[in-house]
Amino acid sequence: MFRMDAGGIAMLSDRQKLILSAIVDDYIRSAEPVGSRSISKRGSVAYSPATIRNEMSDLEVMGFLEQPHTSAGRIPSHKGYRYYVDHLLELSNASDSRIDLKLFFAEKIQELEQVFQQAALILSQLTNYTSIVLGPELISTTLRHLQLIPLNDRSAVAIIVTNTGHVENKAVTIPEGVSIRELEKFVAILNAKLSGVSLLSLKSKLYNEIGNVLSSHLTKYEQLIRMLDDVLETDQEGRLYMSGATNMLTQPEFKDVDKVKSIFDLFDETHTLARMFVPEHTGIQVRIGTENRLEAMNNCSLVTATYSIDGEPLGTIGILGPTRMEYGKVIRLLSQLTQDLAIVLKRWYN
């Protein structure tokens, strides 16, 4: 009988945690099933092979380990990796020293696109996995012109034109009591103050900087601002940059061409892949095996991180590799790179 926590997950003893952590670490390093004898030889595990075997059996019953062959050692299951990442990974005990990734962004970079390409290249080289960067085009895309075309007293069409020539139309509801003359004055102020402003900054400037100007000219400026709230929501998809796709072929798990073919097919479906990178929340996210939403990635782990400027999420950068991934190293590098990338982008943006 095993104890369960409030979430229905088996509670592990300190000894089981130590053994599970040792097995995951060894398997990540060797790609070979791990036996009790090899674990007992580790200085940090002061238990006999027999004791370790018993605990490994219990961990297998609980679903944290798998035994690929009867006579072989154990390997971590997806559940085992998840427990390892959530509870056993100690990022502060990193053996590799911090790398100043800003140094990898050469001064010769002339285009914003090169920043994202360089970020993807850096990660693939440092990890030997596949790196993917979802780089927004919001920073270099600015508002050229805003127009409101009334259809009747309560509805209008808002038209946004960017410096790239992109035109977007959205229906809006005119606040009650706002005249056509006030609407025209509102649009004139916005075009005077927001023309040339990055799409990324439109909403913050509208709320924080232009509110005072609008308040001196319009009585219902707050309702008018809220009217444009949805119109100024920017598309976060951006462009997708990839590096190290063939690194998947160097992993023992993907020696089978048929197994890796579905992954390479996915690499060609950039829209599908981009949707995988839409974050559920900001910060670091780790999706292991079947936690990924695509069957082609059931044998992969995807670690992503959002990068931001002044608290505004810009895009996502991530690493795709086997479930036997060096999670600690990948998470540390992503954490570093998102910070350094934000500094580079802010310098570029300003």
C-alpha positions as CSV (number, residue, x, y, z in Angstrom):
1,M,0.0,0.0,0.0
2,F,1.5,3.3,-1.1
3,R,0.8,6.7,0.4
4,M,-0.7,9.3,-2.0
5,D,-0.5,13.1,-1.8
6,A,-3.5,15.4,-2.2
7,G,-3.0,15.3,-6.0
8,G,-3.2,11.5,-6.1
9,I,0.5,11.1,-6.7
10,A,2.4,8.5,-4.7
11,M,4.5,10.0,-2.0
12,L,8.1,8.9,-2.1
13,S,10.4,8.3,0.9
14,D,13.7,10.1,1.0
15,R,15.4,6.9,0.0
16,Q,13.1,6.4,-3.0
17,K,13.7,10.0,-4.0
18,L,17.5,9.6,-3.8
19,I,17.4,6.4,-5.9
20,L,15.0,7.8,-8.5
21,S,17.2,10.9,-8.9
22,A,20.3,8.7,-9.3
23,I,18.6,6.6,-11.9
24,V,17.4,9.6,-13.9
25,D,20.8,11.2,-13.8
26,D,22.6,8.0,-14.8
27,Y,20.1,7.2,-17.7
28,I,20.4,10.8,-19.0
29,R,24.1,10.4,-19.1
30,S,24.4,6.9,-20.5
31,A,21.2,6.1,-22.4
32,E,21.5,2.6,-20.9
33,P,19.1,0.9,-18.4
34,V,20.4,1.5,-14.9
35,G,21.0,-1.5,-12.5
36,S,21.0,-1.5,-8.7
37,R,24.8,-2.3,-8.6
38,S,25.8,0.8,-10.5
39,I,23.6,2.9,-8.3
40,S,25.1,1.4,-5.1
41,K,28.6,2.4,-6.3
42,R,27.6,6.1,-6.2
43,G,29.1,7.8,-3.2
44,S,25.8,9.6,-2.5
45,V,23.8,6.4,-2.3
46,A,24.8,4.4,0.9
47,Y,22.5,1.4,0.4
48,S,23.2,-2.2,-0.7
49,P,22.3,-3.4,-4.2
50,A,19.5,-5.6,-2.6
51,T,17.9,-2.6,-0.8
52,I,18.1,-0.6,-4.0
53,R,16.6,-3.4,-6.0
54,N,13.6,-3.5,-3.7
55,E,13.1,0.2,-3.9
56,M,13.4,0.1,-7.7
57,S,10.7,-2.6,-7.8
58,D,8.4,-0.4,-5.7
59,L,9.2,2.6,-8.0
60,E,8.3,0.5,-11.0
61,V,5.0,-0.6,-9.4
62,M,4.2,3.1,-8.7
63,G,4.9,4.0,-12.4
64,F,8.1,6.0,-11.9
65,L,10.3,3.4,-13.6
66,E,10.1,1.0,-16.5
67,Q,12.0,-2.2,-17.2
68,P,12.6,-2.5,-21.0
69,H,13.8,-6.1,-20.7
70,T,13.5,-8.8,-18.0
71,S,17.2,-9.0,-17.3
72,A,17.9,-5.3,-17.8
73,G,18.0,-2.4,-15.4
74,R,15.3,0.3,-15.2
75,I,14.7,3.5,-17.1
76,P,12.6,6.4,-16.0
77,S,9.0,6.6,-17.2
78,H,7.4,9.9,-18.3
79,K,5.9,10.0,-14.8
80,G,9.4,9.5,-13.3
81,Y,10.8,12.4,-15.4
82,R,7.9,14.6,-14.3
83,Y,8.5,13.9,-10.6
84,Y,12.2,14.5,-11.2
85,V,11.7,17.9,-12.8
86,D,9.1,19.0,-10.3
87,H,10.6,17.8,-7.1
88,L,14.2,16.5,-7.4
89,L,16.0,18.9,-9.8
90,E,18.3,21.2,-8.0
91,L,19.2,24.0,-10.4
92,S,21.2,25.9,-7.8
93,N,23.7,23.1,-7.7
94,A,24.8,23.7,-11.3
95,S,28.2,22.3,-12.0
96,D,28.6,24.3,-15.2
97,S,29.5,27.9,-14.8
98,R,27.4,30.7,-16.1
99,I,28.0,31.7,-19.7
100,D,27.5,35.3,-20.7
101,L,25.3,34.6,-23.6
102,K,25.2,38.3,-24.5
103,L,28.7,37.8,-25.9
104,F,27.3,35.5,-28.5
105,F,25.3,38.2,-30.1
106,A,27.9,39.8,-32.3
107,E,28.0,43.5,-32.8
108,K,27.8,42.9,-36.6
109,I,24.2,41.9,-36.3
110,Q,22.3,44.3,-38.6
111,E,18.8,42.9,-38.7
112,L,16.5,42.0,-35.8
113,E,15.9,38.7,-37.5
114,Q,19.5,37.8,-37.0
115,V,19.1,38.2,-33.2
116,F,16.5,35.4,-33.2
117,Q,18.5,33.2,-35.6
118,Q,21.6,33.7,-33.4
119,A,19.6,32.7,-30.3
120,A,18.4,29.5,-31.9
121,L,21.9,28.7,-33.1
122,I,23.5,29.3,-29.6
123,L,21.0,27.0,-27.9
124,S,21.4,24.1,-30.4
125,Q,25.2,24.3,-30.2
126,L,25.2,24.4,-26.4
127,T,22.7,21.6,-25.8
128,N,23.0,19.4,-29.0
129,Y,19.2,19.4,-29.1
130,T,16.9,21.2,-31.5
131,S,16.2,24.8,-30.6
132,I,13.2,26.8,-31.7
133,V,12.6,30.5,-31.3
134,L,9.2,32.1,-31.8
135,G,10.3,35.6,-32.6
136,P,7.6,38.3,-32.8
137,E,7.6,40.9,-35.5
138,L,5.9,43.3,-33.1
139,I,9.1,45.2,-32.2
140,S,9.8,46.4,-35.8
141,T,6.1,46.7,-36.8
142,T,4.6,50.1,-36.0
143,L,1.3,51.8,-36.4
144,R,1.0,53.9,-39.6
145,H,-2.6,55.0,-39.4
146,L,-5.8,54.3,-37.4
147,Q,-9.2,54.9,-38.9
148,L,-12.8,54.6,-37.5
149,I,-15.6,54.4,-40.0
150,P,-19.1,54.7,-38.4
151,L,-21.7,52.3,-39.7
152,N,-24.5,53.8,-37.6
153,D,-24.8,55.6,-34.2
154,R,-23.5,52.6,-32.2
155,S,-21.2,50.6,-34.5
156,A,-18.1,51.3,-36.5
157,V,-15.2,49.5,-38.2
158,A,-11.7,50.2,-36.9
159,I,-9.0,49.9,-39.4
160,I,-5.3,49.6,-38.4
161,V,-2.6,50.1,-41.0
162,T,1.0,49.2,-40.1
163,N,4.3,50.4,-41.6
164,T,4.6,47.0,-43.3
165,G,1.4,47.6,-45.2
166,H,-0.6,45.1,-43.2
167,V,-4.3,46.2,-42.8
168,E,-6.6,44.8,-40.1
169,N,-10.3,45.5,-39.7
170,K,-12.4,45.0,-36.6
171,A,-15.9,45.8,-35.7
172,V,-16.4,48.0,-32.6
173,T,-19.3,49.3,-30.6
174,I,-19.3,53.1,-30.2
175,P,-20.0,54.1,-26.6
176,E,-23.5,55.5,-26.0
177,G,-23.7,59.3,-26.3
178,V,-20.4,59.7,-28.3
179,S,-21.0,61.9,-31.4
180,I,-19.3,61.5,-34.8
181,R,-17.5,64.7,-34.1
182,E,-16.0,63.4,-30.9
183,L,-15.1,60.2,-32.6
184,E,-13.2,62.1,-35.3
185,K,-11.4,64.1,-32.6
186,F,-10.5,60.9,-30.8
187,V,-9.0,59.3,-33.9
188,A,-7.1,62.5,-34.8
189,I,-5.4,62.6,-31.3
190,L,-4.5,58.9,-31.5
191,N,-2.9,59.3,-35.0
192,A,-1.0,62.3,-33.8
193,K,0.3,60.5,-30.7
194,L,0.6,56.9,-31.8
195,S,1.8,57.0,-35.4
196,G,5.2,55.3,-35.6
197,V,4.7,53.5,-32.2
198,S,5.5,49.8,-32.1
199,L,2.4,47.6,-32.0
200,L,3.9,46.1,-28.8
201,S,3.6,49.5,-27.0
202,L,0.3,50.7,-28.4
203,K,-1.9,49.7,-25.5
204,S,0.5,50.8,-22.7
205,K,1.0,54.2,-24.3
206,L,-2.7,54.6,-24.9
207,Y,-3.5,53.9,-21.2
208,N,-0.5,55.4,-19.6
209,E,0.5,58.4,-21.7
210,I,-2.4,59.5,-23.9
211,G,-5.1,59.3,-21.3
212,N,-4.3,62.8,-19.9
213,V,-4.4,64.3,-23.4
214,L,-7.7,62.6,-24.2
215,S,-9.3,63.6,-20.9
216,S,-8.8,67.3,-21.6
217,H,-10.7,67.0,-25.0
218,L,-13.2,64.3,-24.5
219,T,-15.7,63.6,-21.6
220,K,-16.0,59.8,-22.4
221,Y,-12.4,59.1,-23.2
222,E,-12.3,56.1,-20.9
223,Q,-15.1,54.4,-22.7
224,L,-13.5,55.2,-26.1
225,I,-10.2,53.7,-24.9
226,R,-11.9,50.5,-23.8
227,M,-13.6,50.4,-27.2
228,L,-10.2,50.0,-28.8
229,D,-9.0,47.4,-26.3
230,D,-9.6,44.4,-28.5
231,V,-8.6,46.2,-31.6
232,L,-5.1,46.8,-30.2
233,E,-4.5,43.2,-29.2
234,T,-1.5,42.2,-31.2
235,D,-0.8,38.9,-32.9
236,Q,1.8,37.0,-30.9
237,E,2.6,34.3,-33.4
238,G,5.5,36.0,-35.2
239,R,8.1,34.0,-37.0
240,L,9.6,30.7,-36.1
241,Y,13.4,30.2,-36.2
242,M,14.9,26.7,-35.8
243,S,18.4,25.4,-35.4
244,G,19.9,21.9,-34.9
245,A,17.0,19.9,-36.4
246,T,19.4,17.1,-37.4
247,N,20.6,16.9,-33.8
248,M,17.6,14.6,-33.2
249,L,19.4,12.0,-35.3
250,T,22.3,11.9,-32.9
251,Q,20.1,10.7,-30.0
252,P,20.0,6.9,-29.4
253,E,16.2,7.0,-29.0
254,F,15.8,8.2,-32.6
255,K,18.0,5.7,-34.5
256,D,14.8,4.3,-35.9
257,V,14.2,6.3,-39.0
258,D,10.4,5.7,-38.9
259,K,10.2,7.0,-35.3
260,V,12.0,10.3,-36.2
261,K,10.3,10.8,-39.5
262,S,7.1,12.1,-37.8
263,I,9.2,14.6,-36.0
264,F,10.8,15.9,-39.1
265,D,7.4,16.0,-40.8
266,L,6.3,18.2,-37.9
267,F,9.3,20.6,-38.5
268,D,7.8,21.3,-41.9
269,E,4.4,22.3,-40.4
270,T,5.5,25.6,-38.9
271,H,2.0,26.8,-38.1
272,T,1.4,23.6,-36.0
273,L,4.8,23.9,-34.4
274,A,4.2,27.6,-33.6
275,R,1.0,26.7,-31.8
276,M,2.9,24.3,-29.6
277,F,4.9,27.3,-28.4
278,V,2.0,29.5,-27.3
279,P,2.7,29.5,-23.6
280,E,0.0,28.7,-21.0
281,H,1.8,31.1,-18.6
282,T,5.0,33.1,-18.6
283,G,8.3,31.7,-17.4
284,I,9.7,28.2,-17.8
285,Q,7.5,25.3,-18.9
286,V,8.4,21.6,-19.3
287,R,6.2,19.2,-21.2
288,I,7.3,15.6,-21.1
289,G,6.3,12.9,-23.6
290,T,2.6,12.5,-23.8
291,E,2.1,15.9,-22.1
292,N,2.8,17.3,-25.5
293,R,-0.3,17.9,-27.6
294,L,1.0,16.2,-30.7
295,E,1.4,12.4,-31.1
296,A,4.7,13.0,-33.1
297,M,6.2,14.4,-29.9
298,N,5.2,11.6,-27.5
299,N,8.8,10.5,-27.2
300,C,10.1,14.1,-26.8
301,S,10.4,16.7,-24.1
302,L,9.8,20.4,-24.9
303,V,11.2,23.0,-22.5
304,T,10.1,26.6,-23.3
305,A,10.6,30.0,-21.8
306,T,9.0,33.3,-22.6
307,Y,11.2,36.4,-23.1
308,S,9.9,39.9,-22.4
309,I,10.7,43.6,-22.5
310,D,9.5,45.6,-19.5
311,G,7.1,42.9,-18.5
312,E,5.5,42.5,-21.9
313,P,5.9,39.0,-23.3
314,L,7.4,39.1,-26.8
315,G,7.8,35.5,-27.7
316,T,8.9,32.0,-26.8
317,I,12.2,30.2,-27.0
318,G,12.6,26.5,-26.4
319,I,14.4,23.2,-26.7
320,L,13.1,20.0,-28.2
321,G,14.9,16.8,-27.4
322,P,14.3,13.2,-26.1
323,T,12.6,12.6,-22.8
324,R,16.1,11.6,-21.7
325,M,17.0,15.3,-21.7
326,E,19.5,17.2,-19.5
327,Y,16.7,19.1,-17.9
328,G,18.9,21.0,-15.4
329,K,21.2,22.3,-18.1
330,V,18.4,23.2,-20.5
331,I,16.4,25.1,-17.9
332,R,19.5,27.0,-16.8
333,L,20.4,28.0,-20.3
334,L,16.9,29.0,-21.2
335,S,16.7,31.1,-18.0
336,Q,20.0,32.8,-18.9
337,L,19.2,33.3,-22.6
338,T,15.7,34.9,-22.0
339,Q,17.3,37.4,-19.6
340,D,20.2,38.2,-22.0
341,L,17.9,38.2,-25.0
342,A,15.7,40.8,-23.3
343,I,18.7,43.0,-22.7
344,V,19.8,42.7,-26.4
345,L,16.2,43.4,-27.6
346,K,15.7,46.3,-25.3
347,R,18.9,47.9,-26.5
348,W,17.9,47.3,-30.1
349,Y,14.4,48.5,-29.5
350,N,15.6,51.7,-27.9
